[in-house]
C-alpha cells in the first residue's frame, strides 16, 4: 500500500506555489491561535487530534481567519473546516489571502 503524504509546505523545500505558501500561513495561524509551537502541529493539524483544537479552539481559529481575511466564513462551512487542508482549500476556493505573520517567535 502506498504511503499517504501530507501536502507539501515551503518548509519542505517544495515548490513555493501560492497554495503551498498559503498552507504555511494557515499553519502559523493554527499554531498561534492554539498557543502551540509550529513544530508541535504534526503533518496535518486536525480538529480533535491537535492539542487545543477543540470546539472553543475551533471557534477562535475561525474568528482569527475571518479577521485576517476581512470577511465572515459562511456558517455552513464552519463545521467543515476541521483540518489545515480544508482551511487552505476553502481560502483558495474563495480567493482569500492571509496576511503573512511569519514564523518569527518575537512577532507573537
Secondary structure, DSSP 8 states (H G I E B T S, - for coil): ---------GGGT----HHHHHHHHHHHHHHHHTT--GGGS-SS-BTTTSTT-SHHHHHHHHHHHHHHHTS---HHHHTT--BHHHHHHHHHHTT-------S-GGG-
